[in-house]
């Protein structure tokens, strides 16, 4: 039995479907069982547990052959990342008590960076979990291709997609959530000891200009990328309701300046299979009127 957190999201659902397709049993760990009815119908065991409740997680992880952990995203953390530190303590307590067979934790590219930024939340979690007496894999995927969902509307309406990734012609490691879920499911079914890090990117690195060109091809209209001036980021993010935009800004700086990257050389990272155009077509179709 494999316990899957975040099963109602894109990555967690991909992990679960991949395991089910392989004939493995899945335990859906959800905060609200009503949202997991479709998983119950597919034969999954549904258990209720909040990701911040150590006792509930211990019960959900108990006797599991493997556990997939997806921390809920926090794009506007408080200074010092107290939310991530609290979650790390909770997960550590639950895993120490439950002692599942193995764990795959969904981390991120750049988790090894010493520079404080939005992704430091995963650094904190990796550090807290790295010495538990359970085999653990830190799966570090690249920039999600699905972040381009924010670009569908402007690509359609104006033909201009704003980009925080700069320069516009610089390829960046990116990967689709389908590849992340598939690889996470493969890792859960492997055997290993101790800690390992798996870094994952898509079949090719991708620039903002390439994303714009792919939108143009799929939408049948001119589309171009336009850099959002760095000097405007803080005021823009605050106008959108962020209270502490510095971590997000520093994350973007990290990608643009090159200090958020994989530890491995490109030839040693695991490669996904899903191409850019396939991901963008799914995003466009999802946003199309029925």
C-alpha positions in Angstrom: 0.0 0.0 0.0 1.3 3.4 -1.0 0.1 6.5 0.9 -0.2 9.6 -1.3 -0.6 13.1 0.0 -1.8 15.9 -2.3 -3.7 13.3 -4.4 -6.4 15.9 -5.4 -3.7 18.0 -7.1 -2.0 17.6 -10.5 1.2 15.9 -9.2 -0.4 13.8 -6.5 -3.1 12.5 -8.9 -0.4 11.6 -11.4 1.5 9.6 -8.8 -1.6 7.8 -7.8 -2.8 7.0 -11.3 0.7 5.7 -12.2 0.7 3.4 -9.2 -2.8 2.2 -9.9 -1.9 1.5 -13.6 1.0 -0.6 -12.2 -1.5 -2.7 -10.2 -0.4 -1.2 -6.8 -2.7 -0.4 -3.9 -3.1 3.3 -3.0 -4.1 5.1 0.2 -5.4 8.6 -0.5 -4.5 10.9 2.3 -6.8 13.9 2.2 -8.0 16.6 4.5 -11.6 16.4 3.2 -12.8 12.9 2.2 -15.6 14.3 0.2 -13.0 15.5 -2.4 -11.7 12.0 -2.7 -14.9 10.2 -3.8 -13.5 9.6 -7.3 -10.4 7.9 -5.8 -12.6 5.7 -3.6 -14.4 4.6 -6.8 -11.1 3.7 -8.3 -10.4 1.4 -5.4 -8.2 3.6 -3.3 -8.4 3.5 0.5 -9.3 7.0 1.7 -8.0 8.3 5.0 -8.5 11.7 6.5 -5.5 13.6 7.7 -4.4 17.2 7.7 -0.8 17.7 6.6 -0.2 19.7 9.8 -1.6 17.0 12.2 1.2 14.7 13.2 -1.1 12.1 14.9 -3.4 11.9 11.9 -0.4 11.6 9.5 1.1 8.9 11.7 -2.1 6.8 11.3 -2.2 7.6 7.6 1.4 6.5 7.0 1.4 3.4 9.3 2.2 0.1 7.6 2.6 1.8 4.2 5.1 0.3 1.8 5.9 3.8 0.7 4.8 7.4 1.3 4.7 10.3 -1.2 4.8 13.7 0.5 3.8 16.9 -1.2 4.0 20.0 1.0 1.3 22.5 0.2 2.7 25.5 -1.6 3.1 28.8 0.3 3.9 31.7 -2.1 3.9 34.3 0.6 5.7 32.9 3.7 6.3 34.9 6.8 9.9 36.1 7.4 12.1 33.2 8.6 9.7 30.6 7.1 8.0 29.6 10.4 5.3 27.7 8.4 7.9 25.4 6.8 9.7 24.8 10.0 6.4 23.8 11.7 5.5 21.5 8.9 9.0 20.0 8.9 8.6 19.2 12.6 5.2 17.7 12.0 6.3 15.4 9.2 9.4 14.3 11.0 7.3 13.3 14.1 4.8 11.4 11.9 7.4 9.5 9.9 9.5 8.6 13.0 6.3 7.2 14.6 4.9 5.5 11.6 8.1 4.1 10.1 6.8 3.5 6.5 8.9 1.4 4.2 10.3 4.4 2.3 9.5 8.0 1.5 9.6 10.1 -1.7 9.4 13.8 -0.8 8.6 16.3 -3.6 11.3 18.9 -3.2 12.6 21.3 -5.9 15.5 22.3 -8.1 17.9 24.5 -6.1 17.0 23.0 -2.7 20.7 22.9 -2.1 21.2 26.6 -2.4 22.5 28.6 0.6 20.8 31.8 -0.7 17.5 32.5 1.0 14.5 32.5 -1.4 11.0 31.0 -1.8 12.4 27.5 -2.4 14.2 27.6 1.0 11.1 26.1 2.4 12.0 22.8 0.8 15.6 23.2 2.0 14.3 23.4 5.5 12.1 20.3 5.0 15.0 18.3 3.5 17.3 19.2 6.4 14.7 18.1 8.9 13.9 14.8 7.2 17.4 13.8 6.1 18.3 11.8 9.2 15.1 9.8 9.8 15.8 6.0 9.8 13.7 5.4 6.7 14.9 5.3 3.1 14.1 8.7 1.6 14.3 10.2 -1.9 14.3 13.9 -2.4 12.8 14.4 -5.9 13.9 17.8 -7.1 11.9 18.7 -10.3 12.7 21.7 -12.5 10.4 24.8 -13.0 6.9 23.5 -13.7 5.7 23.9 -17.3 2.2 24.2 -15.9 3.3 27.7 -14.5 2.4 28.7 -18.1 -1.3 28.4 -17.2 -1.0 32.1 -16.2 0.0 32.9 -19.8 -3.0 31.3 -21.6 -5.3 34.3 -21.2 -2.8 37.0 -22.2 -1.6 34.9 -25.1 -5.1 34.6 -26.3 -6.2 38.2 -25.6 -3.2 40.3 -26.3 -0.6 38.1 -27.9 1.9 39.2 -25.2 2.9 37.0 -22.2 4.8 38.8 -19.3 7.9 37.0 -18.2 9.8 37.1 -14.9 12.3 34.7 -16.3 15.0 36.8 -18.1 16.7 37.1 -20.5 13.9 35.9 -22.7 16.1 33.7 -24.9 17.8 31.8 -22.0 16.7 28.1 -21.7 15.7 27.1 -18.2 15.2 23.5 -16.9 11.4 22.9 -17.0 9.2 19.8 -16.6 5.6 18.8 -16.8 3.6 17.5 -13.8 2.8 14.3 -15.6 6.5 13.5 -15.8 6.9 14.4 -12.1 4.0 12.1 -11.1 5.2 9.2 -13.3 8.8 9.4 -12.0 7.7 9.7 -8.4 5.6 6.5 -8.8 8.6 4.8 -10.3 10.8 5.8 -7.4 8.3 4.6 -4.9 8.5 1.2 -6.4 12.3 1.0 -6.3 14.4 -0.3 -3.4 17.3 1.8 -1.9 18.8 2.6 1.4 19.6 5.9 3.1 19.1 9.2 1.3 19.2 9.9 -2.4 18.5 12.9 -4.5 16.9 12.6 -8.0 16.8 15.7 -10.2 14.2 15.8 -12.9 13.7 18.0 -16.0 11.8 17.7 -19.2 13.1 16.4 -22.6 14.6 19.8 -23.4 15.3 23.1 -21.6 12.9 25.9 -22.5 13.1 29.7 -22.8 10.3 32.2 -22.5 10.6 32.9 -26.2 10.1 29.2 -26.9 7.0 29.2 -24.7 5.7 32.2 -26.7 6.4 30.5 -30.0 4.6 27.4 -28.9 1.6 29.4 -27.9 1.6 31.1 -31.3 1.7 27.7 -33.0 -1.2 26.3 -30.9 -3.4 29.4 -31.0 -2.7 30.3 -34.6 -1.9 33.9 -33.8 1.3 35.9 -33.1 2.5 35.7 -29.5 5.6 37.1 -28.0 7.2 37.2 -24.5 7.9 40.5 -22.8 10.2 40.9 -19.8 8.6 42.4 -16.6 11.1 45.0 -15.4 12.9 43.9 -12.2 12.3 47.3 -10.6 8.6 46.8 -10.7 8.4 43.4 -9.1 8.0 44.3 -5.5 5.2 46.9 -6.1 3.5 44.5 -8.5 3.5 41.6 -6.0 2.4 43.8 -3.1 -0.5 45.1 -5.3 -1.5 41.5 -5.8 -1.8 41.1 -2.0 1.6 39.7 -1.0 2.9 40.7 2.4 6.4 39.4 2.1 7.5 39.4 -1.6 11.2 39.2 -1.0 11.5 35.3 -1.1 9.6 35.2 -4.4 11.7 37.9 -5.9 14.9 36.2 -4.7 13.7 32.9 -6.2 13.3 34.6 -9.6 16.7 36.2 -9.2 18.1 32.8 -8.6 16.8 31.4 -11.8 17.8 34.5 -13.8 21.3 34.7 -12.2 21.9 31.0 -12.4 22.3 30.1 -8.7 19.1 28.2 -8.6 20.0 25.1 -10.7 20.6 21.4 -10.4 23.5 20.1 -8.4 24.1 17.5 -11.2 25.4 18.3 -14.7 22.7 18.2 -17.3 23.7 14.8 -18.6 23.1 13.3 -15.1 19.6 14.6 -14.5 16.7 12.4 -15.1 14.8 13.4 -18.3 11.0 13.5 -18.7 9.1 12.6 -21.8 6.3 15.2 -22.1 7.1 18.0 -24.5 6.2 21.7 -24.1 3.5 21.8 -26.8 1.6 18.9 -25.2 1.5 20.6 -21.8 0.5 24.0 -23.3 -2.3 22.3 -25.4 -3.7 20.8 -22.3 -3.6 24.2 -20.5 -5.3 25.8 -23.5 -8.0 23.1 -23.8 -8.6 23.4 -20.0 -9.3 27.1 -20.3 -11.5 26.8 -23.4 -15.2 27.4 -23.0 -17.2 24.2 -23.0 
